[in-house]
């Protein structure tokens, strides 16, 4: 996972947490749901990047 991707995913997760918390605090279910969606999307992206990293590590290990 590249550093830029890690930073972007963490920022998206943090933004989602803020949206969810704000939505919950003010009773805005739509904003709260949007925040949860941002967090879920960030988690999926992180998972995909981990799989890519593992595949690259495996490939590198086989070619040594």
C-alpha positions in Angstrom: 0.0 0.0 0.0 1.5 3.3 -1.0 1.8 6.1 1.6 -0.5 8.3 -0.4 -3.2 5.6 -0.3 -2.7 5.1 3.4 -3.1 8.8 4.1 -6.1 9.1 1.8 -7.9 6.1 3.4 -7.2 7.3 7.0 -8.4 10.8 6.1 -11.6 9.3 4.6 -12.1 7.2 7.7 -11.6 10.2 10.0 -14.0 12.3 7.9 -16.6 9.6 8.1 -16.2 9.4 11.9 -16.7 13.2 12.1 -19.8 13.0 9.9 -21.3 10.1 11.8 -20.7 11.8 15.2 -22.0 15.2 14.0 -25.1 13.5 12.4 -25.7 11.6 15.6 -25.3 14.7 17.8 -27.7 16.8 15.8 -30.2 14.1 14.9 -29.4 14.1 11.2 -29.7 10.4 10.2 -28.7 11.1 6.6 -25.3 12.7 7.7 -24.8 9.9 10.2 -25.4 7.3 7.4 -23.1 9.1 5.0 -20.4 9.0 7.7 -20.8 5.3 8.2 -20.7 4.8 4.4 -17.4 6.8 4.2 -15.9 4.6 6.9 -17.1 1.4 5.1 -15.6 2.6 1.8 -12.3 3.4 3.5 -12.2 -0.1 5.1 -12.8 -1.8 1.7 -10.1 0.2 0.1 -7.7 -0.7 2.9 -8.6 -4.3 2.4 -8.0 -4.2 -1.3 -4.6 -2.5 -0.8 -3.6 -5.2 1.8 -4.5 -7.9 -0.7 -2.4 -6.2 -3.4 0.5 -5.9 -1.0 0.3 -9.5 -0.1 0.2 -10.6 -3.7 3.2 -8.4 -4.5 5.1 -9.8 -1.5 4.3 -13.4 -2.6 5.4 -12.6 -6.2 8.6 -11.1 -4.9 9.2 -14.1 -2.6 8.8 -16.5 -5.5 11.2 -14.6 -7.8 14.0 -14.5 -5.3 
